[in-house]
């Protein structure tokens, strides 16, 4: 008799039969590392960006980060790795650091969940936080930016934003920060 998972065409979590099963297992494990419930793994991703760069690169219907031209994709994170990524790559960046909450389904650009692509200028603490990171292969559509938060700086690094607001409310209420 087959288990309920096998009847639906999905192998049990601990039984790896094909390369597809191995990828599925890695994605499930990556979801567990994000701190999100497994069913929410792919619903929300985050992009960290200095406020100055964000305001400059937000043009019309899309945000085109500088990393897109440099790396060929936009680096994003799941919730569980955001703070480690911020500390590894943005500790010395002046000004406010924004956390963009993105809905992948609203992106017109392809999003892939891939092994980390660390930059030579960053640390490595974030590599222990997740096996896979979301990479967006194109501009970030304005409609995909669900909410905006400001990462708080402390003596020991960054902390999660105390609140988030919609993109339109953020742009209307917050004057550009000066570096």
Secondary structure as UniProt FT lines:
FT   HELIX           4..7
FT   TURN            8..9
FT   TURN            13..14
FT   HELIX           19..34
FT   HELIX           38..40
FT   TURN            41..43
FT   STRAND          45..50
FT   HELIX           51..57
FT   STRAND          58..59
FT   TURN            60..61
FT   STRAND          62..63
FT   HELIX           66..71
FT   STRAND          74..75
FT   HELIX           79..81
FT   HELIX           82..90
FT   TURN            91..92
FT   STRAND          97..102
FT   HELIX           104..106
FT   STRAND          110..114
FT   TURN            120..121
FT   HELIX           125..128
FT   STRAND          133..137
FT   STRAND          140..141
FT   HELIX           142..144
FT   STRAND          145..154
FT   TURN            155..156
FT   STRAND          157..159
FT   STRAND          164..165
FT   HELIX           167..173
//
